[in-house]
Amino acid sequence: MEILIEIILKAGRSAVELAFFVLLPVMVVMLSLMRLLEARGVLDWVVARLAPLLKPVGLTGLGVFAALQINFVSFAAPMATLTMMEQRGASDRHIAATLAMVFAMSQANAALPMMTMGLDLALTLTYSLIGGLTAAAATYYLFGRALSNTESRLDETLHHPVAESAKGILDVINRAGAEAFKLSVGAIPMLVLSLVVVTALRSGGAIDALTRLLAPVLTAASIDSALILPTLTKYMAGGTAMMGVMDEMRKAGQISVELLNASAGFLISPFDLPGVAVLISAGPRIAAVWKPAALGACIGIAVRTVGHILAV
């Protein structure tokens, strides 16, 4: 019992430190910047100019906005945009392509804090864009080609606060700060639980046993066995939990900067059990197209994975 309590306390301390001293400062700055750009109309300008360029891969203006949200806000931020697409009459085919893109791109709530661990953000964002566009195109032209292409009259106006005065700017920053605090606090339970489970499995020898079992396969594929733990954590508990485990492993010297960057292509995305569950809850039409979107996302993540490995 004493061992369990010790594990829980250690995991809790690590989770709180990661949430408040790494995740919170990064999210406050990035969310404030994004919300200010949004309020000043800069994002509207960017979306308006990118939308025609990305239309051939199955993305609309709202799809472009979802890409900015996943890369610079958090994995849950595109939920509101997906809901808007559903309510404003976007076709099932466009919704599927946008969802696939979101599944395949890097999530800001994991990628931005992991810069402190040595993650190359420029490389991550570059391959996030390439992988997301590949996923969208694969879904629109291949996996989702049988979906309805019928659209209602689509209103792609982005409704958001306006910052035309000092008070307006301060209000936007305060709302962004509150949103960042909510995201950081909301991450603590999953971080604590995942770190407790991971530490318990490691102490009980389960991770070592699994590593020995998979060693021949991993060796043949030239894959470092140190990736077993963060990979299991990522796909079962989500990107934030993976970030917590990766932080512990980096501090212990079990993961190098090179390995961290080489694995970012398949470890940093919302394509995991919690991420998929959250995103498809945005609406019934989003949930209905998750299968073709997931297949397209697999293509996009594969492209990202190869890109990261070759670049490191």
C-alpha positions in Angstrom: 0.0 0.0 0.0 2.9 2.4 0.8 4.4 1.8 -2.6 1.0 2.7 -4.3 0.7 5.9 -2.3 4.3 6.8 -3.2 3.5 6.2 -6.9 0.4 8.3 -6.7 2.1 11.2 -4.9 5.0 11.2 -7.3 2.7 11.1 -10.3 0.5 13.8 -8.9 3.5 16.1 -8.3 4.8 15.5 -11.8 1.4 16.1 -13.4 0.9 19.4 -11.5 4.4 20.6 -12.4 3.9 19.8 -16.1 0.4 21.3 -16.2 1.2 24.6 -14.4 4.9 25.2 -15.2 5.0 23.9 -18.8 1.5 23.6 -20.4 -0.1 26.7 -18.8 2.5 29.4 -19.7 2.8 28.1 -23.3 -1.0 27.9 -23.8 -1.6 31.3 -22.3 0.8 33.0 -24.7 -0.3 31.0 -27.8 -4.0 31.3 -27.1 -3.7 35.1 -26.4 -1.8 35.5 -29.7 -4.4 33.4 -31.6 -7.4 35.2 -30.1 -5.9 38.6 -30.7 -5.2 37.8 -34.3 -8.7 36.4 -34.6 -10.2 39.5 -33.0 -8.2 41.9 -35.3 -9.4 40.0 -38.4 -5.9 38.7 -39.3 -7.1 35.1 -39.3 -10.1 36.0 -41.5 -7.7 37.5 -44.0 -5.5 34.4 -43.9 -8.4 32.0 -44.3 -9.9 34.0 -47.2 -6.6 33.7 -49.1 -5.8 30.1 -48.3 -9.2 28.7 -48.9 -9.0 28.9 -52.7 -5.6 27.2 -52.7 -6.7 24.3 -50.5 -10.1 23.7 -52.2 -8.5 21.1 -54.5 -7.7 18.8 -51.5 -11.3 19.0 -50.3 -11.0 21.8 -47.7 -13.3 24.9 -47.3 -12.6 28.1 -45.5 -13.8 26.7 -42.3 -11.5 23.7 -42.9 -8.5 26.1 -43.1 -9.6 27.6 -39.8 -9.7 24.1 -38.2 -6.1 23.5 -39.3 -5.0 26.7 -37.6 -6.8 25.7 -34.4 -5.4 22.2 -34.2 -1.8 23.5 -34.8 -1.9 26.6 -32.5 -4.7 26.1 -29.9 -5.5 22.5 -28.9 -6.8 19.2 -30.2 -10.3 20.1 -29.0 -10.5 23.6 -30.6 -11.6 22.3 -34.0 -14.8 20.9 -32.4 -16.5 24.2 -32.7 -15.5 24.6 -36.4 -16.7 21.1 -37.2 -20.0 21.8 -35.6 -20.3 25.0 -37.6 -19.6 23.1 -40.8 -22.4 20.7 -40.0 -24.9 23.4 -39.0 -24.1 25.6 -42.0 -24.6 23.0 -44.7 -21.1 21.7 -45.6 -21.3 18.4 -47.5 -20.4 15.1 -45.8 -17.5 14.7 -48.2 -16.0 18.1 -47.1 -16.7 17.3 -43.4 -14.9 13.9 -43.7 -11.9 15.6 -45.4 -11.6 18.2 -42.7 -12.0 15.6 -39.9 -9.2 13.5 -41.5 -7.0 16.5 -41.7 -7.5 17.3 -38.0 -6.9 13.7 -37.0 -3.5 13.7 -38.9 -2.1 17.1 -37.8 0.0 17.9 -34.7 -1.9 19.0 -31.7 -0.8 22.3 -30.1 -1.5 21.2 -26.5 1.3 18.5 -26.9 3.6 20.0 -29.6 4.1 23.5 -28.1 5.0 22.4 -24.5 7.3 19.6 -25.9 9.5 22.4 -27.3 10.9 22.5 -23.8 12.0 18.9 -24.3 13.8 19.6 -27.5 11.0 19.2 -30.1 11.8 20.9 -33.4 8.6 22.9 -33.8 9.3 24.2 -37.3 9.8 20.6 -38.6 6.7 19.4 -36.7 4.5 22.1 -38.2 5.9 21.6 -41.7 5.1 17.9 -41.7 1.8 18.5 -39.8 0.7 20.6 -42.8 1.9 18.0 -45.3 0.3 15.2 -43.5 -2.9 17.0 -42.9 -3.3 18.0 -46.6 -2.5 14.4 -47.6 -5.1 13.0 -45.2 -7.7 15.5 -46.5 -7.0 14.7 -50.2 -7.0 10.9 -49.5 -10.3 11.1 -47.8 -11.9 13.4 -50.3 -10.8 11.6 -53.5 -10.5 8.0 -52.2 -12.0 6.9 -48.9 -14.9 9.4 -48.9 -15.7 9.6 -52.6 -19.0 7.8 -52.1 -20.1 10.4 -49.5 -22.7 13.0 -50.4 -21.2 16.1 -52.1 -24.4 18.1 -51.8 -24.0 21.4 -49.9 -26.6 23.8 -48.6 -25.9 27.5 -48.8 -22.7 27.6 -46.9 -22.0 30.6 -44.5 -18.3 30.6 -43.7 -18.3 33.8 -41.8 -16.2 33.5 -38.6 -18.0 35.1 -35.7 -15.7 36.2 -32.9 -15.0 39.1 -30.5 -13.5 42.3 -31.9 -10.6 44.1 -30.3 -10.7 47.7 -31.5 -9.8 49.4 -28.1 -7.5 48.8 -25.2 -10.4 47.4 -23.2 -11.3 45.1 -26.0 -7.8 43.8 -26.3 -7.6 43.2 -22.5 -10.9 41.3 -22.6 -9.6 39.1 -25.4 -6.4 38.3 -23.4 -8.4 37.6 -20.2 -10.7 35.2 -22.0 -7.7 33.5 -23.6 -6.0 33.2 -20.2 -9.1 31.7 -18.7 -9.4 29.3 -21.6 -5.7 28.3 -21.2 -6.2 27.7 -17.5 -9.2 25.6 -18.1 -7.3 23.5 -20.6 -4.3 23.1 -18.2 -6.4 22.1 -15.2 -8.5 19.8 -17.4 -5.4 17.9 -18.4 -4.3 17.1 -14.8 -6.7 14.1 -14.2 -5.5 12.3 -17.3 -1.9 13.2 -16.6 -2.1 11.8 -13.1 -3.9 8.6 -14.0 -1.6 7.9 -17.0 1.5 8.5 -14.9 0.2 6.3 -12.1 -0.6 3.5 -14.5 2.7 3.8 -16.4 4.7 3.9 -13.2 2.9 0.9 -11.7 3.4 -1.1 -14.9 7.0 -0.2 -15.0 7.5 -1.1 -11.3 5.6 -4.4 -11.8 7.9 -5.4 -14.7 5.1 -5.3 -17.3 6.9 -2.8 -19.6 10.1 -4.8 -19.4 8.3 -8.0 -20.2 6.5 -6.4 -23.2 9.8 -4.9 -24.4 11.5 -8.4 -24.3 8.5 -9.9 -26.1 8.6 -7.3 -28.9 12.4 -7.0 -29.0 12.9 -9.2 -32.1 10.3 -7.4 -34.1 11.5 -4.0 -33.1 15.1 -4.8 -33.8 14.2 -6.2 -37.3 12.4 -2.9 -38.0 15.2 -0.7 -36.5 12.8 0.7 -33.9 14.0 1.8 -30.5 12.3 -0.2 -27.7 12.1 3.0 -25.6 9.2 4.1 -27.8 6.9 1.3 -26.5 5.8 3.1 -23.4 5.0 6.6 -24.9 3.3 4.9 -27.9 1.0 2.8 -25.7 0.3 5.8 -23.5 -0.5 8.0 -26.5 -2.9 5.7 -28.3 -4.7 4.6 -25.1 -4.7 7.8 -23.0 -4.1 10.6 -25.5 -1.4 13.1 -26.5 -1.3 15.0 -23.2 -0.7 11.8 -21.3 2.0 10.9 -23.7 3.6 14.3 -23.2 3.7 13.6 -19.4 5.4 10.2 -20.0 7.8 11.6 -22.5 8.8 14.4 -20.0 9.6 11.8 -17.4 11.6 9.8 -19.8 13.5 12.8 -21.1 14.4 13.8 -17.5 15.6 10.2 -16.9 17.7 10.2 -20.1 15.7 7.3 -21.6 14.7 9.3 -24.8 17.1 11.4 -26.8 16.2 14.6 -28.6 16.8 12.8 -32.0 14.4 10.0 -31.0 11.9 12.5 -29.8 11.9 14.3 -33.1 11.9 11.1 -35.2 8.9 9.8 -33.4 6.9 13.1 -33.4 5.2 12.1 -36.7 3.1 9.3 -35.1 3.1 10.4 -31.5 1.8 14.0 -31.8 -1.7 14.0 -33.2 -5.2 13.7 -31.9 -5.6 10.3 -33.6 -6.0 8.2 -30.5 -8.9 6.8 -28.4 -9.6 10.0 -26.4 -9.0 12.3 -29.3 -11.3 10.5 -31.7 -14.0 10.2 -29.1 -13.9 14.0 -28.4 -13.8 15.2 -32.0 -16.6 13.0 -33.3 -18.8 14.2 -30.5 -19.0 17.5 -32.3 -22.2 16.4 -34.2 -24.0 13.4 -35.7 -22.8 14.0 -39.2 -19.2 14.3 -38.0 -19.6 10.9 -36.2 -21.1 9.4 -39.3 -18.0 10.0 -41.4 -15.3 9.1 -38.9 -14.4 5.8 -40.7 -13.3 7.3 -44.0 -11.7 10.1 -42.1 -9.7 7.7 -40.0 -8.5 5.8 -43.1 -7.4 9.1 -44.6 -5.7 10.1 -41.4 -3.7 6.9 -41.4 -2.2 7.9 -44.8 -1.4 11.4 -43.5 0.2 10.1 -40.3 2.3 7.6 -42.3 3.5 10.5 -44.5 4.4 12.5 -41.4 6.2 9.6 -39.8 8.4 8.9 -42.8 9.1 12.7 -43.1 10.2 13.0 -39.5 12.4 9.9 -39.7 14.1 11.1 -42.9 14.6 14.6 -41.5 16.3 13.6 -38.3 
